[in-house]
């Protein structure tokens, strides 16, 4: 016996039909995952180290260091993301605790 029911469309009306437009109340899509080359470059070439206590250090790349040819070659087109990355480093264990990426643009002082 064949079914007589029709499939119904979704009950909620479509508010935004423009491609690329975010629906009201939604945040824009987050950038993709951080490339490993950026994390590696911050670990290798960092020039800012801020002691956080308990054997932990916050590692960063300065704007001046990002302009160096070896650092620019290591990060490639991800230089803007590398400027916003900080790594919390455990000195005793010699390992990464956390990789932090700031979503706001870092202003030069």
N, CA, C and O atoms as CSV, one atom per row, in Angstrom:
chain,resi,resn,atom,element,x,y,z
A,1,UNK,N,N,0.829,-1.162,0.000
A,1,UNK,CA,C,0.000,0.000,0.000
A,1,UNK,C,C,0.890,1.248,0.000
A,1,UNK,O,O,1.742,1.394,0.877
A,2,UNK,N,N,0.708,2.121,-0.945
A,2,UNK,CA,C,1.521,3.322,-1.089
A,2,UNK,C,C,1.065,4.397,-0.120
A,2,UNK,O,O,-0.121,4.521,0.188
A,3,UNK,N,N,2.031,5.172,0.353
A,3,UNK,CA,C,1.732,6.238,1.296
A,3,UNK,C,C,1.162,7.442,0.561
A,3,UNK,O,O,1.629,7.788,-0.525
A,4,UNK,N,N,0.165,8.077,1.141
A,4,UNK,CA,C,-0.487,9.229,0.538
A,4,UNK,C,C,0.031,10.549,1.093
A,4,UNK,O,O,-0.404,11.611,0.648
A,5,UNK,N,N,0.964,10.508,2.072
A,5,UNK,CA,C,1.422,11.724,2.738
A,5,UNK,C,C,2.531,12.400,1.939
A,5,UNK,O,O,3.414,11.749,1.381
A,6,UNK,N,N,2.453,13.728,1.905
A,6,UNK,CA,C,3.493,14.496,1.240
A,6,UNK,C,C,4.542,14.901,2.261
A,6,UNK,O,O,4.228,15.115,3.432
A,7,UNK,N,N,5.745,15.004,1.831
A,7,UNK,CA,C,6.790,15.523,2.709
A,7,UNK,C,C,6.604,17.024,2.854
A,7,UNK,O,O,6.408,17.738,1.871
A,8,UNK,N,N,6.666,17.484,4.076
A,8,UNK,CA,C,6.515,18.925,4.293
A,8,UNK,C,C,7.890,19.570,4.414
A,8,UNK,O,O,8.866,18.935,4.813
A,9,UNK,N,N,7.933,20.810,4.067
A,9,UNK,CA,C,9.182,21.557,4.215
A,9,UNK,C,C,9.335,21.959,5.667
A,9,UNK,O,O,8.427,21.759,6.472
A,10,UNK,N,N,10.477,22.524,6.001
A,10,UNK,CA,C,10.703,22.927,7.389
A,10,UNK,C,C,9.675,23.972,7.814
A,10,UNK,O,O,9.198,24.753,6.990
A,11,UNK,N,N,9.343,23.982,9.075
A,11,UNK,CA,C,8.326,24.874,9.588
A,11,UNK,C,C,8.819,26.300,9.728
A,11,UNK,O,O,8.033,27.238,9.598
A,12,UNK,N,N,10.108,26.483,9.992
A,12,UNK,CA,C,10.652,27.829,10.187
A,12,UNK,C,C,10.911,28.481,8.835
A,12,UNK,O,O,11.498,27.859,7.949
A,13,UNK,N,N,10.479,29.729,8.667
A,13,UNK,CA,C,10.743,30.407,7.403
A,13,UNK,C,C,12.217,30.759,7.274
A,13,UNK,O,O,12.895,31.000,8.273
A,14,UNK,N,N,12.694,30.788,6.080
A,14,UNK,CA,C,14.079,31.159,5.810
A,14,UNK,C,C,14.171,32.680,5.820
A,14,UNK,O,O,13.530,33.354,5.014
A,15,UNK,N,N,14.982,33.221,6.750
A,15,UNK,CA,C,15.077,34.666,6.895
A,15,UNK,C,C,16.138,35.273,5.996
A,15,UNK,O,O,15.913,36.318,5.384
A,16,UNK,N,N,17.285,34.630,5.913
A,16,UNK,CA,C,18.414,35.156,5.144
A,16,UNK,C,C,18.707,34.214,3.994
A,16,UNK,O,O,19.188,33.099,4.199
A,17,UNK,N,N,18.423,34.656,2.812
A,17,UNK,CA,C,18.686,33.801,1.657
A,17,UNK,C,C,19.932,34.233,0.902
A,17,UNK,O,O,20.337,33.586,-0.064
A,18,UNK,N,N,20.553,35.354,1.355
A,18,UNK,CA,C,21.775,35.799,0.698
A,18,UNK,C,C,22.926,34.876,1.077
A,18,UNK,O,O,23.082,34.559,2.256
A,19,UNK,N,N,23.735,34.437,0.122
A,19,UNK,CA,C,24.893,33.617,0.483
A,19,UNK,C,C,25.922,34.444,1.229
A,19,UNK,O,O,26.215,35.577,0.847
A,20,UNK,N,N,26.469,33.876,2.291
A,20,UNK,CA,C,27.509,34.546,3.063
A,20,UNK,C,C,26.977,35.421,4.176
A,20,UNK,O,O,27.756,35.922,4.988
A,21,UNK,N,N,25.666,35.621,4.236
A,21,UNK,CA,C,25.093,36.446,5.298
A,21,UNK,C,C,24.833,35.587,6.524
A,21,UNK,O,O,24.348,34.461,6.410
A,22,UNK,N,N,25.152,36.114,7.684
A,22,UNK,CA,C,24.922,35.391,8.931
A,22,UNK,C,C,23.507,35.667,9.416
A,22,UNK,O,O,23.050,36.809,9.363
A,23,UNK,N,N,22.808,34.643,9.885
A,23,UNK,CA,C,21.482,34.877,10.464
A,23,UNK,C,C,21.595,35.766,11.695
A,23,UNK,O,O,22.649,35.800,12.329
A,24,UNK,N,N,20.537,36.482,12.044
A,24,UNK,CA,C,20.604,37.361,13.212
A,24,UNK,C,C,20.905,36.574,14.482
A,24,UNK,O,O,20.360,35.493,14.704
A,25,UNK,N,N,21.785,37.135,15.313
A,25,UNK,CA,C,22.109,36.490,16.580
A,25,UNK,C,C,23.217,35.458,16.496
A,25,UNK,O,O,23.622,34.919,17.527
A,26,UNK,N,N,23.712,35.169,15.331
A,26,UNK,CA,C,24.787,34.182,15.199
A,26,UNK,C,C,26.114,34.877,14.987
A,26,UNK,O,O,26.200,35.914,14.329
A,27,UNK,N,N,27.144,34.282,15.557
A,27,UNK,CA,C,28.491,34.814,15.379
A,27,UNK,C,C,29.023,34.378,14.018
A,27,UNK,O,O,28.589,33.353,13.493
A,28,UNK,N,N,29.962,35.140,13.430
A,28,UNK,CA,C,30.578,34.706,12.187
A,28,UNK,C,C,31.375,33.427,12.417
A,28,UNK,O,O,31.825,33.144,13.527
A,29,UNK,N,N,31.534,32.678,11.358
A,29,UNK,CA,C,32.243,31.408,11.452
A,29,UNK,C,C,33.680,31.623,11.931
A,29,UNK,O,O,34.349,32.569,11.515
A,30,UNK,N,N,34.140,30.738,12.804
A,30,UNK,CA,C,35.501,30.818,13.341
A,30,UNK,C,C,36.499,30.406,12.262
A,30,UNK,O,O,36.166,29.615,11.379
A,31,UNK,N,N,37.720,30.937,12.328
A,31,UNK,CA,C,38.721,30.515,11.353
A,31,UNK,C,C,39.068,29.048,11.568
A,31,UNK,O,O,38.782,28.477,12.620
A,32,UNK,N,N,39.675,28.459,10.579
A,32,UNK,CA,C,40.025,27.046,10.659
A,32,UNK,C,C,41.055,26.774,11.743
A,32,UNK,O,O,41.523,27.698,12.408
A,33,UNK,N,N,41.403,25.521,11.917
A,33,UNK,CA,C,42.378,25.182,12.954
A,33,UNK,C,C,43.726,25.843,12.681
A,33,UNK,O,O,44.087,26.123,11.538
A,34,UNK,N,N,44.441,26.078,13.749
A,34,UNK,CA,C,45.745,26.722,13.658
A,34,UNK,C,C,46.750,25.759,13.030
A,34,UNK,O,O,46.887,24.630,13.503
A,35,UNK,N,N,47.452,26.173,11.983
A,35,UNK,CA,C,48.436,25.291,11.369
A,35,UNK,C,C,49.598,24.980,12.316
A,35,UNK,O,O,50.006,25.831,13.106
A,36,UNK,N,N,50.113,23.786,12.232
A,36,UNK,CA,C,51.237,23.376,13.062
A,36,UNK,C,C,52.487,24.190,12.788
A,36,UNK,O,O,53.328,24.353,13.672
A,37,UNK,N,N,52.619,24.705,11.565
A,37,UNK,CA,C,53.800,25.508,11.224
A,37,UNK,C,C,53.838,26.801,12.037
A,37,UNK,O,O,54.917,27.300,12.354
A,38,UNK,N,N,52.671,27.344,12.375
A,38,UNK,CA,C,52.615,28.566,13.176
A,38,UNK,C,C,53.058,28.273,14.606
A,38,UNK,O,O,53.844,29.027,15.181
A,39,UNK,N,N,52.555,27.179,15.182
A,39,UNK,CA,C,52.941,26.799,16.539
A,39,UNK,C,C,54.441,26.513,16.589
A,39,UNK,O,O,55.126,26.931,17.523
A,40,UNK,N,N,54.945,25.805,15.591
A,40,UNK,CA,C,56.372,25.492,15.526
A,40,UNK,C,C,57.210,26.764,15.424
A,40,UNK,O,O,58.252,26.876,16.069
A,41,UNK,N,N,56.760,27.718,14.620
A,41,UNK,CA,C,57.510,28.968,14.462
A,41,UNK,C,C,57.533,29.769,15.756
A,41,UNK,O,O,58.556,30.364,16.094
A,42,UNK,N,N,56.418,29.793,16.486
A,42,UNK,CA,C,56.396,30.530,17.760
A,42,UNK,C,C,57.346,29.864,18.748
A,42,UNK,O,O,58.059,30.555,19.476
A,43,UNK,N,N,57.367,28.538,18.785
A,43,UNK,CA,C,58.284,27.840,19.698
A,43,UNK,C,C,59.745,28.080,19.329
A,43,UNK,O,O,60.581,28.284,20.209
A,44,UNK,N,N,60.053,28.057,18.060
A,44,UNK,CA,C,61.448,28.192,17.625
A,44,UNK,C,C,61.967,29.624,17.694
A,44,UNK,O,O,63.083,29.859,18.156
A,45,UNK,N,N,61.162,30.578,17.238
A,45,UNK,CA,C,61.660,31.933,17.009
A,45,UNK,C,C,61.121,32.974,17.990
A,45,UNK,O,O,61.323,34.168,17.768
A,46,UNK,N,N,60.446,32.568,19.060
A,46,UNK,CA,C,59.864,33.550,19.980
A,46,UNK,C,C,60.946,34.478,20.540
A,46,UNK,O,O,62.084,34.075,20.778
A,47,UNK,N,N,60.547,35.723,20.738
A,47,UNK,CA,C,61.468,36.682,21.342
A,47,UNK,C,C,60.835,37.391,22.534
A,47,UNK,O,O,61.475,38.229,23.169
A,48,UNK,N,N,59.601,37.067,22.837
A,48,UNK,CA,C,58.953,37.579,24.039
A,48,UNK,C,C,58.635,36.389,24.935
A,48,UNK,O,O,57.934,35.463,24.527
A,49,UNK,N,N,59.150,36.421,26.147
A,49,UNK,CA,C,58.886,35.373,27.131
A,49,UNK,C,C,58.479,36.043,28.434
A,49,UNK,O,O,59.269,36.762,29.046
A,50,UNK,N,N,57.248,35.805,28.853
A,50,UNK,CA,C,56.711,36.419,30.068
A,50,UNK,C,C,56.516,35.330,31.123
A,50,UNK,O,O,55.750,34.389,30.918
A,51,UNK,N,N,57.210,35.465,32.241
A,51,UNK,CA,C,57.112,34.486,33.324
A,51,UNK,C,C,55.722,34.544,33.947
A,51,UNK,O,O,55.252,35.616,34.326
A,52,UNK,N,N,55.063,33.385,34.052
A,52,UNK,CA,C,53.726,33.298,34.619
A,52,UNK,C,C,53.736,32.691,36.022
A,52,UNK,O,O,52.688,32.574,36.657
A,53,UNK,N,N,54.924,32.305,36.507
A,53,UNK,CA,C,55.040,31.681,37.818
A,53,UNK,C,C,54.867,30.166,37.724
A,53,UNK,O,O,54.334,29.654,36.740
A,54,UNK,N,N,55.318,29.463,38.748
A,54,UNK,CA,C,55.217,27.992,38.830
A,54,UNK,C,C,55.867,27.294,37.641
A,54,UNK,O,O,55.392,26.243,37.210
A,55,UNK,N,N,56.941,27.858,37.107
A,55,UNK,CA,C,57.657,27.221,36.004
A,55,UNK,C,C,56.958,27.337,34.660
A,55,UNK,O,O,57.251,26.566,33.746
A,56,UNK,N,N,56.042,28.282,34.521
A,56,UNK,CA,C,55.307,28.462,33.268
A,56,UNK,C,C,55.700,29.785,32.630
A,56,UNK,O,O,55.909,30.786,33.316
A,57,UNK,N,N,55.797,29.774,31.316
A,57,UNK,CA,C,56.204,30.953,30.570
A,57,UNK,C,C,55.277,31.124,29.375
A,57,UNK,O,O,54.909,30.146,28.724
A,58,UNK,N,N,54.899,32.365,29.087
A,58,UNK,CA,C,54.083,32.680,27.927
A,58,UNK,C,C,55.008,33.146,26.804
A,58,UNK,O,O,55.717,34.141,26.956
A,59,UNK,N,N,55.004,32.438,25.691
A,59,UNK,CA,C,55.897,32.715,24.566
A,59,UNK,C,C,55.119,33.377,23.440
A,59,UNK,O,O,54.001,32.971,23.124
A,60,UNK,N,N,55.729,34.418,22.825
A,60,UNK,CA,C,55.098,35.152,21.727
A,60,UNK,C,C,56.146,35.603,20.730
A,60,UNK,O,O,57.341,35.621,21.026
A,61,UNK,N,N,55.683,35.965,19.547
A,61,UNK,CA,C,56.518,36.598,18.530
A,61,UNK,C,C,56.185,38.083,18.500
A,61,UNK,O,O,55.011,38.455,18.484
A,62,UNK,N,N,57.200,38.927,18.492
A,62,UNK,CA,C,56.959,40.366,18.378
A,62,UNK,C,C,56.780,40.735,16.904
A,62,UNK,O,O,57.101,39.949,16.012
A,63,UNK,N,N,56.266,41.936,16.664
A,63,UNK,CA,C,56.069,42.408,15.290
A,63,UNK,C,C,57.407,42.519,14.561
A,63,UNK,O,O,57.492,42.231,13.367
A,64,UNK,N,N,58.445,42.934,15.276
A,64,UNK,CA,C,59.772,43.054,14.676
A,64,UNK,C,C,60.304,41.680,14.250
A,64,UNK,O,O,60.890,41.534,13.177
A,65,UNK,N,N,60.092,40.685,15.104
A,65,UNK,CA,C,60.584,39.334,14.802
A,65,UNK,C,C,59.817,38.707,13.639
A,65,UNK,O,O,60.381,37.922,12.877
A,66,UNK,N,N,58.542,39.046,13.500
A,66,UNK,CA,C,57.760,38.522,12.384
A,66,UNK,C,C,58.249,39.041,11.035
A,66,UNK,O,O,57.998,38.423,10.000
A,67,UNK,N,N,58.944,40.171,11.048
A,67,UNK,CA,C,59.468,40.741,9.804
A,67,UNK,C,C,60.777,40.102,9.361
A,67,UNK,O,O,61.198,40.301,8.221
A,68,UNK,N,N,61.437,39.332,10.241
A,68,UNK,CA,C,62.679,38.650,9.865
A,68,UNK,C,C,62.402,37.644,8.751
A,68,UNK,O,O,61.334,37.033,8.700
A,69,UNK,N,N,63.373,37.485,7.867
A,69,UNK,CA,C,63.164,36.616,6.708
A,69,UNK,C,C,62.968,35.149,7.099
A,69,UNK,O,O,62.146,34.456,6.498
A,70,UNK,N,N,63.714,34.668,8.101
A,70,UNK,CA,C,63.583,33.265,8.477
A,70,UNK,C,C,62.226,32.980,9.117
A,70,UNK,O,O,61.654,31.912,8.899
A,71,UNK,N,N,61.708,33.920,9.901
A,71,UNK,CA,C,60.401,33.742,10.534
A,71,UNK,C,C,59.303,33.866,9.485
A,71,UNK,O,O,58.349,33.088,9.483
A,72,UNK,N,N,59.438,34.844,8.595
A,72,UNK,CA,C,58.448,35.026,7.532
A,72,UNK,C,C,58.378,33.793,6.632
A,72,UNK,O,O,57.297,33.413,6.182
A,73,UNK,N,N,59.501,33.182,6.375
A,73,UNK,CA,C,59.506,31.960,5.568
A,73,UNK,C,C,58.865,30.794,6.310
A,73,UNK,O,O,58.226,29.939,5.695
A,74,UNK,N,N,59.033,30.756,7.628
A,74,UNK,CA,C,58.477,29.656,8.421
A,74,UNK,C,C,56.954,29.742,8.537
A,74,UNK,O,O,56.277,28.716,8.477
A,75,UNK,N,N,56.410,30.943,8.700
A,75,UNK,CA,C,54.960,31.074,8.870
A,75,UNK,C,C,54.226,31.269,7.557
A,75,UNK,O,O,53.034,30.973,7.467
A,76,UNK,N,N,54.912,31.762,6.540
A,76,UNK,CA,C,54.296,31.929,5.228
A,76,UNK,C,C,53.163,32.938,5.253
A,76,UNK,O,O,53.320,34.057,5.740
A,77,UNK,N,N,52.018,32.527,4.721
A,77,UNK,CA,C,50.869,33.437,4.627
A,77,UNK,C,C,50.103,33.567,5.936
A,77,UNK,O,O,49.145,34.336,6.014
A,78,UNK,N,N,50.504,32.832,6.959
A,78,UNK,CA,C,49.823,32.876,8.253
A,78,UNK,C,C,50.496,33.826,9.238
A,78,UNK,O,O,50.379,33.632,10.448
A,79,UNK,N,N,51.192,34.839,8.753
A,79,UNK,CA,C,51.901,35.769,9.630
A,79,UNK,C,C,50.939,36.547,10.527
A,79,UNK,O,O,51.256,36.824,11.683
A,80,UNK,N,N,49.763,36.900,9.999
A,80,UNK,CA,C,48.800,37.638,10.820
A,80,UNK,C,C,48.279,36.779,11.969
A,80,UNK,O,O,48.035,37.291,13.062
A,81,UNK,N,N,48.107,35.478,11.733
A,81,UNK,CA,C,47.673,34.594,12.819
A,81,UNK,C,C,48.808,34.343,13.803
A,81,UNK,O,O,48.569,34.227,15.005
A,82,UNK,N,N,50.037,34.259,13.307
A,82,UNK,CA,C,51.184,34.042,14.186
A,82,UNK,C,C,51.370,35.210,15.146
A,82,UNK,O,O,51.856,35.024,16.261
A,83,UNK,N,N,50.989,36.408,14.722
A,83,UNK,CA,C,51.098,37.583,15.590
A,83,UNK,C,C,50.118,37.509,16.751
A,83,UNK,O,O,50.328,38.157,17.776
A,84,UNK,N,N,49.044,36.725,16.607
A,84,UNK,CA,C,48.021,36.625,17.654
A,84,UNK,C,C,48.143,35.364,18.502
A,84,UNK,O,O,47.292,35.118,19.357
A,85,UNK,N,N,49.176,34.567,18.287
A,85,UNK,CA,C,49.321,33.297,18.998
A,85,UNK,C,C,50.260,33.446,20.189
A,85,UNK,O,O,51.318,34.068,20.090
A,86,UNK,N,N,49.855,32.868,21.311
A,86,UNK,CA,C,50.694,32.772,22.506
A,86,UNK,C,C,50.726,31.311,22.926
A,86,UNK,O,O,49.731,30.597,22.802
A,87,UNK,N,N,51.869,30.877,23.420
A,87,UNK,CA,C,52.008,29.499,23.880
A,87,UNK,C,C,52.377,29.522,25.350
A,87,UNK,O,O,53.350,30.164,25.745
A,88,UNK,N,N,51.603,28.824,26.153
A,88,UNK,CA,C,51.919,28.658,27.562
A,88,UNK,C,C,52.803,27.420,27.680
A,88,UNK,O,O,52.367,26.304,27.396
A,89,UNK,N,N,54.046,27.630,28.100
A,89,UNK,CA,C,55.087,26.608,28.097
A,89,UNK,C,C,55.447,26.211,29.518
A,89,UNK,O,O,55.618,27.076,30.377
A,90,UNK,N,N,55.564,24.915,29.776
A,90,UNK,CA,C,55.972,24.388,31.066
A,90,UNK,C,C,57.475,24.140,31.015
A,90,UNK,O,O,57.937,23.251,30.300
A,91,UNK,N,N,58.231,24.921,31.768
A,91,UNK,CA,C,59.695,24.807,31.758
A,91,UNK,C,C,60.170,23.494,32.373
A,91,UNK,O,O,61.117,22.886,31.875
A,92,UNK,N,N,59.528,23.055,33.440
A,92,UNK,CA,C,59.973,21.836,34.124
A,92,UNK,C,C,59.793,20.592,33.263
A,92,UNK,O,O,60.688,19.751,33.182
A,93,UNK,N,N,58.642,20.480,32.627
A,93,UNK,CA,C,58.341,19.296,31.821
A,93,UNK,C,C,58.811,19.445,30.373
A,93,UNK,O,O,58.940,18.452,29.657
A,94,UNK,N,N,59.065,20.675,29.947
A,94,UNK,CA,C,59.488,20.917,28.572
A,94,UNK,C,C,58.382,20.611,27.574
A,94,UNK,O,O,58.625,19.998,26.535
A,95,UNK,N,N,57.148,21.047,27.899
A,95,UNK,CA,C,56.027,20.761,27.014
A,95,UNK,C,C,55.042,21.919,26.980
A,95,UNK,O,O,55.035,22.782,27.858
A,96,UNK,N,N,54.209,21.917,25.944
A,96,UNK,CA,C,53.184,22.932,25.781
A,96,UNK,C,C,52.024,22.626,26.723
A,96,UNK,O,O,51.539,21.496,26.786
A,97,UNK,N,N,51.591,23.642,27.448
A,97,UNK,CA,C,50.409,23.501,28.290
A,97,UNK,C,C,49.166,23.859,27.478
A,97,UNK,O,O,48.185,23.116,27.458
A,98,UNK,N,N,49.227,25.020,26.804
A,98,UNK,CA,C,48.086,25.470,26.022
A,98,UNK,C,C,48.550,26.424,24.931
A,98,UNK,O,O,49.490,27.196,25.124
A,99,UNK,N,N,47.885,26.362,23.787
A,99,UNK,CA,C,48.112,27.308,22.695
A,99,UNK,C,C,46.911,28.241,22.667
A,99,UNK,O,O,45.769,27.793,22.558
A,100,UNK,N,N,47.174,29.539,22.767
A,100,UNK,CA,C,46.120,30.548,22.813
A,100,UNK,C,C,46.183,31.399,21.553
A,100,UNK,O,O,47.261,31.810,21.123
A,101,UNK,N,N,45.023,31.660,20.969
A,101,UNK,CA,C,44.964,32.540,19.803
A,101,UNK,C,C,43.979,33.646,20.091
A,101,UNK,O,O,42.808,33.385,20.366
A,102,UNK,N,N,44.445,34.881,20.030
A,102,UNK,CA,C,43.603,36.046,20.272
A,102,UNK,C,C,42.805,36.331,19.007
A,102,UNK,O,O,43.355,36.332,17.905
A,103,UNK,N,N,41.507,36.572,19.166
A,103,UNK,CA,C,40.682,36.851,18.004
A,103,UNK,C,C,40.755,38.312,17.589
A,103,UNK,O,O,40.511,38.637,16.427
A,104,UNK,N,N,41.087,39.192,18.517
A,104,UNK,CA,C,41.203,40.618,18.202
A,104,UNK,C,C,42.576,40.892,17.601
A,104,UNK,O,O,43.549,40.201,17.903
A,105,UNK,N,N,42.639,41.888,16.766
A,105,UNK,CA,C,43.903,42.265,16.143
A,105,UNK,C,C,44.795,42.916,17.193
A,105,UNK,O,O,44.345,43.783,17.941
A,106,UNK,N,N,46.036,42.506,17.248
A,106,UNK,CA,C,46.990,43.039,18.217
A,106,UNK,C,C,47.525,44.369,17.724
A,106,UNK,O,O,48.027,44.458,16.604
A,107,UNK,N,N,47.424,45.391,18.536
A,107,UNK,CA,C,47.898,46.712,18.170
A,107,UNK,C,C,49.356,46.883,18.588
A,107,UNK,O,O,49.757,46.455,19.670
A,108,UNK,N,N,50.127,47.503,17.732
A,108,UNK,CA,C,51.526,47.762,18.058
A,108,UNK,C,C,51.604,48.894,19.055
A,108,UNK,O,O,50.901,49.896,18.925
A,109,UNK,N,N,52.458,48.738,20.050
A,109,UNK,CA,C,52.592,49.767,21.096
A,109,UNK,C,C,53.589,50.823,20.673
A,109,UNK,O,O,53.838,51.771,21.417
